[in-house]
């Protein structure tokens, strides 16, 4: 059992009259056992007293309670939860003092337990501090090391479609900083390459404008290369849009995985709780089996006692019958004796008359 008695004494139990709030009403006809119980699971102290199978005291000790000695052998305390006042009458002042000392001791223990529980609640409710660099902690994945699909396809397509390094839930702190720095370097390189390409393009167009009449093949080759470049740009734009769609799909998959992990965690907690309930049920079943066995033993004993009682009743009835027969015989004997005495009396009277006549 999770609750164990830690101190017991005997006293007469009283409760305040709920109507008058002045007079004491006895709840026990005689002195009963009053015990302090400690619940280690909830860290709670209680005062419990039973009169047979009826609980006449069930009071949880709180830091606000006070036990008051009103006389040398009587003490009382108020229980706001039960909305009543309990009174105890002891056989001696020593028992009263001992009970009051234990009350104060367990009241202080209840106060300390309440403070500790409040501290634990405050610690668990305090939000965790983020790291100084604002890094995002997450498990290592291939995407965080090699980059996502859209990042590997084309770092930059056009001048207005530059990729940005955004922190994802699958990125490590050092990987995030490395990727961010890599993107800056890549953008600088691409910007320089664009400038060079722009200058080369301008120079090529200038040369073509000069030589367009004398070198038409070169001009047409340039026009064809430019058309192919535009087609390649269109294809790259399509690939970029597909990469964005893949990235969106991967983000949705990550969210789904997180939801599944959260659901799995809840299920595991529920399984753990069910295991605890199963263990409690097994303990209760073991206690039930023990009580059932004891009850069977008591029933067998009761049957033996009933057999002995029946035998005694038969013997008593037989003895009563014998006594009744003895009384009847004695009564008959007394009647015969009375008759004989009466006859002797008549005989004596007759003899006396004969003597007087002679």
PyMOL commands that set and color helices and strands:
alter all, ss='L'
color gray80, all
select helices_A, chain A and resi 93-125+142-146+149-153+173-211+216-357
alter helices_A, ss='H'
color red, helices_A
select strands_A, chain A and resi 3-16+24-26+32-39+44-51+54-60+68-69+74-79+84-89
alter strands_A, ss='S'
color yellow, strands_A
deselect
rebuild
show_as cartoon
